[in-house]
Each structure stands twice: as C-alpha cells, then as structure tokens.
Amino acid sequence: MERRSSFHWGLLLPKPKLEKKAKQRQHRPTSFLPDSPVQVNLKMADSYTSSRNGDVSPNGGPTNASSPSLVPTTQTGALSSVIRKKLMGYVGFANLPNQVHRKSVRKGFQFTAMVVGESGLGKSTLINTLFNTSLYPPKEPISPAAERSKTVAIESIGADIEENGVRLHLTVVDTPGFGDFVNNDDSWKPIVENIESRFDSYLEQENRVNRMKIVDNRVHACLYFIQPTGHSLKQLDIEFMRRLHTKVNLIPIIAKSDTMTDEEVMEFKQRILADIEHHNIHIFQAPTYDNEDEETIAEAEEIASKIPFAVVGSDTVVVTPDGRQVRGRAYPWGVVEVDNEEHCDFVKLRQMLVRTYMEELREYTNDYLYENWRTEKLLSMGVAQDSSVFKEINPAARLQEERVLHEAKLAKMEAEMKMVFQQKVQEKEAKLKQSEEELYARHKEMKDALEKQRLDLEDKKRKIESGRPLTPEKSSTTRKKGFLRNT
Ligand SMILES: Nc1nc2c(ncn2[C@@H]2O[C@H](COP(=O)(O)OP(=O)(O)OP(=O)(O)O)[C@@H](O)[C@H]2O)c(=O)[nH]1
C-alpha cells in the first residue's frame, strides 16, 4: 500500500553543524596577500595534506603559519608527512558539508522501520503518533466468525512525506499475528526470512551490471514492543531478540507505559536490561564519537539512559485541565501527554529514531549488519577472499621491489634497443658491401675498356712511327685499282 502525503510531522534532519561555521567563515574578512602562507600550502598540496580543522598543531597547540610542522603519518611511515597549517583566508572546502547536504536533500531519503509485538500493544497507534499522520487507517473490528491467519504475516505500508523541503520515503513493515498463537515457538522465523530476503534483494541489485537505481528496502530499525507486564522479558521476547539482533537494529519499547506507575516502569526497565545483557543481545545504542561536543555527548547519554523506551501512543488531541490541547490520553485522574518528557519516553524515542540517529541507523544497517550477512552468505556460496590482496606492505620493501622492477624494465628496453641498432647496422653494412661490389665491378669494366683502348692507341702509334699506313688493306686496294687503271 503506497500513500503520498505532504505534512509536518516533526522530522527535522538537522543541517550539519559545520554548515553554520562555514557560513561564518565565508563572511570573515580574508587576508589573501600574494605571498601569503596559504599559497605556500597550496603549492605543497601534492605531497602534503592540510589538517581537518586547519588550526590545530599535531601536539594540540596553535600552529604557526610560517613554520610548518611535519608529522609522519602512521600508515606510510617515513615516506610521507602531514603538514598542519593554519589557513589565512577562506579557501572553500569548509563548504563541503553544505554540498553533501544539498545533494542529500535533492536525492531524498529512504527509511524502513519494522514494528513487532503482540496484537493490541499499540504498534499502529505509535507509528501514527511518531510520524504525526494516520499512516495506519482505523482498524475494523474482526468478527468472531472470521478465520484468523495461522502464521505471522508481513505487511508493509509506504508513504512519501516531506518536511521543510526534505523528502522521506518511509516504509513501515508490520508483522500481524506475532505472538498471537497457542504455540509461538517459530513466530520469529517469517520475520527473519523477510529481513534476509530484503538483504538478498539488495545484494542482487548490487551485483547487477547497471547499479544506477538501487532501491534500499532493507529494514533499518525494528521497534520491538514489550508487553507492560512489570515482570521481566517473556521467553518469546528473548527468543525473538536473540534471533534478530545480528540482522537488524533492535529498539526495545515498553508498550502502553501509562498502565504502569513511574516506579514500576523504572524497575521493569532494569529487569529488561538485565535480561538483555544476560542473553548477550545487542540492541541499538546511540553512538558517540571522540571529537563530539559536550552537548551531543550529553544528548546521546540521555537517550541511552531511557532505553528501553516506555512510550504512550495517541494520535488524538485532548484538552488538559489547564486548557492546553495536546496529543495524549485522557483519564478520569488526568491526561497523559505523549510529547511530555515527564510523562513518557516518546520524545526520546522519536529523537533516536528520526531526529538524531536515523542516518546512523541506516549506516549501521549497511556497514555492519548487511556487511556481516553478505560475508556469511558469500562464504556459504563458496566465494573466497584472496587474502594476499590485503597483505600488509612494507613501504621500503615495496619501493625496493618497484626499483628492481624498474631497473629490469630499463635493462630489457636497453637490450631491445641494442638489438634493433645492431640489426640496422648489419643491414646498412650489407647494403654498403653490395654497392661496393657493384662499384668495383663497374670500375673493373671501365678499367678493362680503357686498357683495351690504350693498347689500340699504342698499336696505332707504333704503326705511325714505323711509317706503315694505318689502314693497309685500304691503300693496297687503291693502288691495285690505280695500277689497274694505269695499265
Ligand atoms: N493505554 C494505552 N492504550 C493504547 C496505547 N497505544 C494504543 N492504545 C490502544 O490500544 C488499542 C490497540 O492499539 P493498536 O495501535 O491498534 O495496536 P496494534 O498493536 O497495532 O494492534 P494489532 O494491529 O492488532 O497488532 C487501541 O485501542 C489503542 O487506542 C497506549 O500507549 N496506552
């Protein structure tokens, strides 16, 4: 079932804090002198990296722009260094978070939440309350004659929602029938199968030739509704969480907490946490990072202290005794306000699920839960990783190896060039020899012709000198002819 709506529902994907800082920096006057240290930094950009915040030296103190401090990086040892410099003007990379922000807003977001819990624990009501809309239509009462399903069903509802220009495609996966049977031993099975089939579908999309349009249907968070018994977790709860904690971000919730007193809620929470710890169940915890500010750390700690969230759901507006209109549940003894942190943990749940950690939930699903599942799946299919691909490489040995390879390549090129040169020389020599022989033959021919000519001339000379006619045959004939004439 797909629904489209455009309304205000409390989702505020906060702009990165850096954006504000970047804007402040943008308006700061810059001292960009021609030979300012910024230019020096830019020239060194090929071999060195500027520090992330640009104003703290490696030992924590402020850096001097004119005296760069070289810090060897752990990865590359003595081969390269990181230089930390204070920029003297606005360069622009502080605007990177804004670029990411703009791109994300343009692309929109996808989020899939699963709700699991026994029938009537207020799952639909809480989802409607969380997203401030009637995502789930009012239920029609089931007639006693109607046949109930004998297995856990999986139903999803999709909605396109928008807040302050940010679009979110929300999918809620419901699991009607969970825990509703006499024997609930295998209630978790269809749910695990559904989560894994979504992983399968994602893996199949990743393996396609064209991966331009990957649709992420993986379940990013599972709200597990615990019955407000006030005792401890039931076998069904433990079994479900044990089976699913490695496949989905589990967020345990005490349903209908308005049916218990504050003390009962506190004690119940402690028993649930003890059970969770005893069974080594991993539930989603708000992550904290080293470089975060005190406010963020305090917020994460406060959220963590409320787990499991004791919530009250209501999508109807009631009037408080002091005349305020609030979302809540009206009782003869007073009004339980959904959005009042003193009445229940709904606000903290929304903060964890939507306002502060939606992206973390998506990231954890992708980077750990899906990744582990994928590794196991591929290994079970016989796909093995070539460990040599990731072997650690000593930079000095690598350099030496590269040098040897380079030298071998040079030697090979030199030998090839020599061979080509020798070949050319041989060809040239052969040609020269041939033309020499030809010349020699011609020379000999000419010499013979000249010799013959010389001999002829000498013969003629001798004849002239001896007074003999040069052409005796001719003169005798003439004489003979003359003699003949005279007689
Ligand atoms: N006291 C109390 N009642 C609640 C709360 N949330 C929901 N209800 C009521 O509990 C009843 C069942 O709520 P649903 O939201 O339909 O419960 P569900 O878990 O979706 O039920 P199924 O769809 O059958 O699984 C309704 O009458 C709600 O008004 C709550 O926080 N406190």
The ligand as an SDF file (V2000), in Angstrom:
LIG
                    3D

 32 34  0  0  0  0  0  0  0  0999 V2000
   -3.4130    2.7560   27.3910 N   0  0  0  0  0  0  0  0  0  0  0  0
   -2.8830    2.8010   26.1990 C   0  0  0  0  0  0  0  0  0  0  0  0
   -3.6010    2.3480   25.1580 N   0  0  0  0  0  0  0  0  0  0  0  0
   -3.0640    2.4080   23.9250 C   0  0  0  0  0  0  0  0  0  0  0  0
   -1.7710    2.9370   23.7080 C   0  0  0  0  0  0  0  0  0  0  0  0
   -1.4850    2.8790   22.3960 N   0  0  0  0  0  0  0  0  0  0  0  0
   -2.5610    2.3380   21.8100 C   0  0  0  0  0  0  0  0  0  0  0  0
   -3.5020    2.0580   22.7160 N   0  0  0  0  0  0  0  0  0  0  0  0
   -4.7860    1.4510   22.4680 C   0  0  0  0  0  0  0  0  0  0  0  0
   -4.6070    0.0610   22.2820 O   0  0  0  0  0  0  0  0  0  0  0  0
   -5.5060   -0.4130   21.3160 C   0  0  0  0  0  0  0  0  0  0  0  0
   -4.7610   -1.1710   20.2320 C   0  0  0  0  0  0  0  0  0  0  0  0
   -3.9420   -0.2670   19.5680 O   0  0  0  0  0  0  0  0  0  0  0  0
   -3.3100   -0.5710   18.1360 P   0  0  0  0  0  0  0  0  0  0  0  0
   -2.4400    0.5460   17.8040 O   0  0  0  0  0  0  0  0  0  0  0  0
   -4.3750   -0.9190   17.1900 O   0  0  0  0  0  0  0  0  0  0  0  0
   -2.4780   -1.8570   18.4670 O   0  0  0  0  0  0  0  0  0  0  0  0
   -1.7030   -2.7910   17.4520 P   0  0  0  0  0  0  0  0  0  0  0  0
   -0.5040   -3.2930   18.1670 O   0  0  0  0  0  0  0  0  0  0  0  0
   -1.4380   -2.0740   16.1940 O   0  0  0  0  0  0  0  0  0  0  0  0
   -2.7050   -3.9400   17.1870 O   0  0  0  0  0  0  0  0  0  0  0  0
   -2.6760   -5.0340   16.0000 P   0  0  0  0  0  0  0  0  0  0  0  0
   -2.8230   -4.2530   14.7340 O   0  0  0  0  0  0  0  0  0  0  0  0
   -3.8280   -5.8950   16.2920 O   0  0  0  0  0  0  0  0  0  0  0  0
   -1.3800   -5.7340   16.0790 O   0  0  0  0  0  0  0  0  0  0  0  0
   -6.2700    0.7800   20.7870 C   0  0  0  0  0  0  0  0  0  0  0  0
   -7.4920    0.8680   21.4690 O   0  0  0  0  0  0  0  0  0  0  0  0
   -5.4140    1.9570   21.2010 C   0  0  0  0  0  0  0  0  0  0  0  0
   -6.1600    3.1350   21.4430 O   0  0  0  0  0  0  0  0  0  0  0  0
   -1.0500    3.4200   24.8380 C   0  0  0  0  0  0  0  0  0  0  0  0
    0.0710    3.8950   24.7640 O   0  0  0  0  0  0  0  0  0  0  0  0
   -1.6650    3.3040   26.0510 N   0  0  0  0  0  0  0  0  0  0  0  0
  1  2  1  0
  2  3  2  0
  2 32  1  0
  3  4  1  0
  4  5  2  0
  4  8  1  0
  5  6  1  0
  5 30  1  0
  6  7  2  0
  7  8  1  0
  8  9  1  0
  9 10  1  0
  9 28  1  0
 10 11  1  0
 11 12  1  0
 11 26  1  0
 12 13  1  0
 13 14  1  0
 14 15  2  0
 14 16  1  0
 14 17  1  0
 17 18  1  0
 18 19  2  0
 18 20  1  0
 18 21  1  0
 21 22  1  0
 22 23  2  0
 22 24  1  0
 22 25  1  0
 26 27  1  0
 26 28  1  0
 28 29  1  0
 30 31  2  0
 30 32  1  0
M  END
$$$$
